[in-house]
Amino acid sequence: MLAVTSVLLLIFLSSIFIRFLGYVAAGEIQADTVFQLVILKAISHLGVVLPLSYFFAVLLTLGRLYRDQEMTALSACGLGQLGIARSVLLTAPLMIGLIAFLSLYASPWSVRKGVELQQQAEERSELSSLIAGRFKESSAGNLIMYVEKTDSDTKTMQNVFVQNREKGNLHVLASESAYLYTNPDNGDEFMVMVDGYRYKGDPGDADYRIIKFNKHAVRIEQKEVVDKRLKRSGIETTALWQTGDLKLEAELQRRIIIPFGALLLILLAIPLSYSSPREGRFARLFSAVLVYIVYNNLMNVAYNWLEQGRIPSAIGLWWVPLLLGFGIVGLILMQNRQFLWWLDKRLRKRVYG
């Protein structure tokens, strides 16, 4: 299960990690926040990944027993599918409890925390995302900065270049070093350049000037940050009760159904893993993936229907796990034809005497 969980998380998080690296390259967030955001995304995805990984884990484990003919030996000793189900379900309460905790509490918290962290990253100064050896353009587009080296211990910058355009006038500044200064009165941030030159105007014009300075402060404008709207997946579960909003009702039912769906998938893996010794350990894996895709798509359809008010709230998303439950019962009955023969015999005896 741990191996399957690791592989599935790697698949889920690889594209997310690449997207965050793109944000870092664009200067929207800092590199030190990427790891935190990826961890939060992993927590939010665990509630979806764990049911699937446990489903595959049970399927692959029992499939190996069938391949090695150990299941035949167990059956000869009187341990049938009911006994196997009892053994598998010994670990179910712990897994279902963990999945329920992730679905109802941990996943919404991680979504809220991720939105808050991204908001804080976007509210940081333009200088906080400045990378040595690369040009950085301000969000307003009027300021271009370049730093050759940075010293994290002294918080200074070496060989600094700044191009600033104000009201159509072009100013170019170059200095040997610079440091960040924050005005304690109003919180304005400045890049204070030390021992440099200021070039004002266009080269060749009569009013072109070169000014040498000991210190020159360049004000860094604060970025305009749009307040991020919290997604429904980040709302606390307690806040979803008794709202009267169909969209929030759909989100609440989805969170509650996730642990129930995990239990049904575990029960499905027991009869679905049945295979002959020649079929191999992964014989039923394709069928399992197909069943999960159909189940997940039906959940999305039911979610949208409830949002749009096309089905009553009392039915909501519950018909999907109920349909899966009927499918499990049907599969078990098909594999136990002796039981069907016995049931048919009893019914015929009762009807015809």
N, C-alpha and C positions, 0 to 999 in steps of 0.2 A: 504494500500500500504506500509506503514511504517512497519507493522508487517511482511508482506511477504518479504520485502527487508531485514529486520533483520535476518529472518530465512535463506534466500538464502545466505546472506553474511557469516553467521555462518557456513553454509555447505562449502562454497568456502574457507574460511580462516582457518578452523580447521586443515586441512591437511598441509597447509602452515605454520601455527604456530608450529605444531609438528616438521616439518622439520627444522625450525629455532632453536627450542630447541635442536635438535640433533647437529646443528652447534655449539651452545653454549657449549654443553657437550663435544664436540670434541675440543673446544678451538679455533675454526676458527673465530668466532665473539664474541663480548662481549654481556652480557645480557642487557645492557642499550640500545643497538641498535635494539633489537627485536621488541619493541613496535613501533619504527619509521618505520621499514620495514613492519610490519603488516599494519600500517595505509596507507603506500604507496601502498601496494598490494590491500587494500580495495578501494582506489581511482581508481586504474587501472581496477578493476573488476566492479565498479559501472556502467560503460558504457554498460556492458553486462547484469548486474543484473536488472537495472532499467526498461528497456523495458519489461523484463519478469515479474517483480513484478507488474508493472502497468497493464499489460495484465491480470494477475491473479486477481488483485484487482477489475478491471471492471467486470470480469467474475463472481467473487464471489458476488459482490454487486448486480448485476442484477439478478443473480441466487436466491438470497434471496428475491428479489421483486417478482419473479415468484413463489417461494415457498409459500410466504405469500399472494398470489393472489392480491398483490397490483398492479402488472402490468396489470392484468385484469381490475381493476378499472380505471387505467390510460388510458387504451385502450378504455374503455367505454366512457370516457370523451373526446375522440378524440385525445389523445396523443399516436401516434403509434411509430414504430421503428425509423422513421425519426426524431420525436421530441426527443426521447431518445438519438439518435445519436448526435443531436444538443446540448443537455445538457452535454453529456459526452465530446464532443469536445471543450467545453468551457475551460477546463483545459489542453487541448492538447498542445496549443502553449507554455505554460510554461514548460511542461514536455519535449516536443520535443526540445526546446531551451536548457534545462539543459543537456539532453542526447547528443545533438550535441556538446555542449561545452566540456563534458567529453570525447567524442569520438575523437574530433579533437585536443584538447589542453591538458586537464587535465590528461588523461590516458597516452599519450606519455611522458609528463613531469614526472609523477610518476614513469614510467619505467626507465627513465634516472636517476632520483634521487636515485632510489633503487639500480641501478648498481653502481652509484658513492659512495653510502653509504657502500655497501658491499666491494667495492675496498678499501675504507679508513679503514674499519674494519680489512681487511686482511693485510693491510700494517702496522698495529700497532705492537708494540713490543710484544715479547713472554711474557713478564712480565705483560702486560696489561690484558692478559686473564688468569692469574694465579689465581686459586680459593683456598681459605684457606681450609685445610683439605683434599686436593686431590693432587695426584702426577701429574706433568705436564711434558711431554716430548717435547723437542724442535723439530721444523720442520726438522732440520738436523739429529736428532736422536742421537746426541752425548752428550746431556745434559738432565738430569732429575732433576727436582726441586720439593721441597715440603715446604710448609709454614703452620705452625699450626694456626696462627692468623695474621690478618692484621688490621691496624688502618688507616681508611680513612682520619682522621683529620691530623695526623702527617705523613701520607704516609710512615709508617714503617711496617716491618714484624717481627714477633716473631717466635723463634725456627725454624730456617731455615736449610734445608738439601739440598745439591747439589752434584750430581754425575756427573763428567765431564771426558770424555774420549778423549784424544788428542794423535794422532799418536800411538795408541795402548797402551798408558799409562793411568792407571785409577787413578783418583783423587777424593777423597771424602772429602767434607767440611761440617762442622756443626757449627752453631753459634747461639748465643742467640737472635740476632736481625740483621736486614739488611735494606737497603734503596736503592732506585733507583737513579742513577747518570747518567747524559747525558753530554758527552764531548761537550762543546760549539764550539770547533774548527771543528770537523769532524762529529758531531752528533752521535758518537758511544755511545751505552747504556751499562751500567755496573750495576750489582748487587753488592753493597758494603756490605760485611758481617763484623760484628763487634763482637769482643770477641768470638773467636771460635778456632777450630782445623782443621788442614788439614792432611789427611791421604793419603800418596802417595805410590803406589806399591801394590803388592798382599801380604796379611797376610801370614807370615811364611818365606818369602824371606829375604835374607840378606840385601837387600837395602830398606826394608820397613821402612818408616820414618813417625813420628808424629810431626807436627809442630804447635805450638801455635802462634796465631797472634792476634793483636789488630784490624787491618783492612785488608781485602783481597777483591780485586775487581775481579769479574768474568764477562768477556765480553759476552754480549748477541748478538748472530749473528742475523742479519736482515733476515726476512723471504723472500724467493723468491716468489714474487707475479706475477702471470700471468695476463697480461692486459686483462680484460674482454671485449669481443666484444659486442658492442651495438646491441640489437635485432632490427628488423624492426619495431616492435611495439613501440620502444622508439624514433624513428626518428621524428623530427618535421614535421608537416603536410605541411608546406610551402616548405620544402626540398624535398617533394615527387613529386611536380609538374614538368612536362617537363623533366623527367630524362631519359626516353627511356628504363628503366629497367622494365621488366615485373613483377618482384617480388615486386618492389616498387609501380608499377601501381596497382597491386592486393591489396596491403596494403592501398593505397589511396582510392580505390573504396570501400573497406570494411568499412573504417571509415565513408565515406559519406553515405553509404547505411544503417548504423545502425540507425540513426534517422528516415529515411524513413520506415525501417522495423518496428520501434516502432509504427509509425502512423498506419501502416497496421494492426499490431496486435491489436491495440485499436479498429479499425473498425471491425476486425474479432470477437472480444469479444462480440459485440452487438448481432449479429445473433446467435453466438455459445452458448450464455447463455440461449437461449430459451429452456424452459423445462416445463413439467406439474407440478402441485402442489405436486403430489405424489413422484416425482423423487428426491426432496431434493436439497439443496443448492450446493452440490458438485457433482451433477449428470454429469455435462459437464467437470469436471476437468480433467478426464482421456483423453478425446478427445483433450482438450487444450494442455496437456503435449505432446501427440502424435503429434499434428500439429507442436508444437514448435520444437520437436526433428527432425522431417522431414525437417522443414525449416532450422534449424541450420546445419544439415548434408548436405543439398543441397548447402548451402553457403560455407561450407568447400570444397565440390567437385568443385564448380565453382572457388573458390580461387586457388585450385591446378591446375585446367585446365588452368587458366589464367597464372599462374606461368610457366607452361610447354609450353605455346604457343599453346595449342590445340584449343582454341577459340579466335576470334579476340578481340582486346582491346575494340572496340566499343560496343561489346555485354558484355564482361566481366562477372561481377557478377549481372548485372541488370536483367537478365532473371529470377532470383529467386524471387525477390519481385514482378515482373510482373506476374509470375505464381501464387503467393499468392493473388495478386489483382484479378485475374480471378476467383480464388477459392472463394473469398469473394462475388463477384458478383453472382456467381452460387449459393452459399448458400442462399443469400438474395432472389434470384428469386425462389428457391425451397420452401422457407417459405412463399412467397407471391404468391400463385397459382392463386389468383384472378387477379393479375396483368398479369400473363402469359395467363390466359384465355382471358383477355381484349386485350392483344397484339395479340394473335392468331386470335381473332375475327376481329381486325382491318386489319391484314394482309390478311385474307381470303376475306374481303370485298373489299380491294384494288385489289387483284388478280382477283377475280371472279366477281367483280362489285356488 
